[in-house]
Amino acid sequence: MLSPDPIRAMLDRTHDVYDIVLIDTGPVPGSLEASLVLSQVDETLLVVSQGSAQRSASQAIAHLSRMNVTVGGIIYNR
């Protein structure tokens, strides 16, 4: 039931109350909800698992670039 309009409405409501809103989505590329959410946000943080292939991170960054998404930072976890 995800679509851009309800996501935008939710973000507009939360923007009045919170300085920062974090939304956890599935992987990029490959996740439908990630693409819908990313089209509505100011910027994104890319989470990369320790030990992931550099190629995977590069593919994700290229995908985000094609979507005109601003990457605000990269988080390494695990």
One Martini backbone bead per residue (centre of mass of N, CA, C, O) as a GRO file, in nm:
protein
   78
    1MET     BB    1   0.051   0.066   0.008
    2LEU     BB    2   0.265   0.214  -0.134
    3SER     BB    3   0.306   0.570  -0.191
    4PRO     BB    4   0.404   0.889  -0.241
    5ASP     BB    5   0.174   1.052  -0.101
    6PRO     BB    6   0.173   0.924   0.189
    7ILE     BB    7   0.469   0.977   0.242
    8ARG     BB    8   0.462   1.284   0.214
    9ALA     BB    9   0.249   1.332   0.435
   10MET     BB   10   0.411   1.210   0.668
   11LEU     BB   11   0.658   1.397   0.639
   12ASP     BB   12   0.507   1.663   0.681
   13ARG     BB   13   0.406   1.601   0.969
   14THR     BB   14   0.693   1.540   1.100
   15HIS     BB   15   0.844   1.809   1.028
   16ASP     BB   16   0.687   1.984   1.251
   17VAL     BB   17   0.824   1.803   1.502
   18TYR     BB   18   1.093   1.710   1.353
   19ASP     BB   19   1.423   1.729   1.245
   20ILE     BB   20   1.447   1.405   1.229
   21VAL     BB   21   1.389   1.133   0.991
   22LEU     BB   22   1.394   0.781   1.009
   23ILE     BB   23   1.409   0.536   0.738
   24ASP     BB   24   1.370   0.196   0.699
   25THR     BB   25   1.489  -0.005   0.438
   26GLY     BB   26   1.565  -0.168   0.192
   27PRO     BB   27   1.761  -0.241  -0.049
   28VAL     BB   28   2.013  -0.096  -0.264
   29PRO     BB   29   1.909  -0.231  -0.488
   30GLY     BB   30   1.567  -0.410  -0.474
   31SER     BB   31   1.359  -0.199  -0.339
   32LEU     BB   32   1.058  -0.062  -0.358
   33GLU     BB   33   1.036   0.113  -0.099
   34ALA     BB   34   1.296   0.268  -0.136
   35SER     BB   35   1.219   0.421  -0.394
   36LEU     BB   36   0.973   0.567  -0.274
   37VAL     BB   37   1.118   0.711  -0.040
   38LEU     BB   38   1.361   0.846  -0.191
   39SER     BB   39   1.166   1.041  -0.362
   40GLN     BB   40   1.090   1.211  -0.065
   41VAL     BB   41   1.371   1.291   0.035
   42ASP     BB   42   1.648   1.482   0.116
   43GLU     BB   43   1.816   1.233   0.238
   44THR     BB   44   2.072   0.974   0.272
   45LEU     BB   45   2.169   0.670   0.432
   46LEU     BB   46   2.425   0.441   0.394
   47VAL     BB   47   2.425   0.094   0.458
   48VAL     BB   48   2.720  -0.101   0.543
   49SER     BB   49   2.848  -0.399   0.561
   50GLN     BB   50   3.079  -0.564   0.693
   51GLY     BB   51   3.240  -0.720   0.414
   52SER     BB   52   3.141  -0.595   0.181
   53ALA     BB   53   3.138  -0.537  -0.131
   54GLN     BB   54   3.235  -0.269  -0.307
   55ARG     BB   55   3.044  -0.313  -0.545
   56SER     BB   56   2.779  -0.283  -0.389
   57ALA     BB   57   2.820   0.009  -0.298
   58SER     BB   58   2.861   0.127  -0.583
   59GLN     BB   59   2.581   0.046  -0.690
   60ALA     BB   60   2.417   0.207  -0.487
   61ILE     BB   61   2.532   0.486  -0.553
   62ALA     BB   62   2.453   0.482  -0.852
   63HIS     BB   63   2.150   0.454  -0.805
   64LEU     BB   64   2.114   0.714  -0.640
   65SER     BB   65   2.218   0.903  -0.859
   66ARG     BB   66   1.997   0.835  -1.074
   67MET     BB   67   1.772   0.945  -0.852
   68ASN     BB   68   1.878   1.211  -0.713
   69VAL     BB   69   2.022   1.131  -0.444
   70THR     BB   70   2.125   1.235  -0.136
   71VAL     BB   71   2.426   1.163   0.027
   72GLY     BB   72   2.499   1.211   0.374
   73GLY     BB   73   2.605   0.905   0.427
   74ILE     BB   74   2.798   0.640   0.588
   75ILE     BB   75   2.724   0.321   0.735
   76TYR     BB   76   2.892   0.099   0.945
   77ASN     BB   77   2.827  -0.242   1.017
   78ARG     BB   78   2.906  -0.515   1.245
   0.00000   0.00000   0.00000
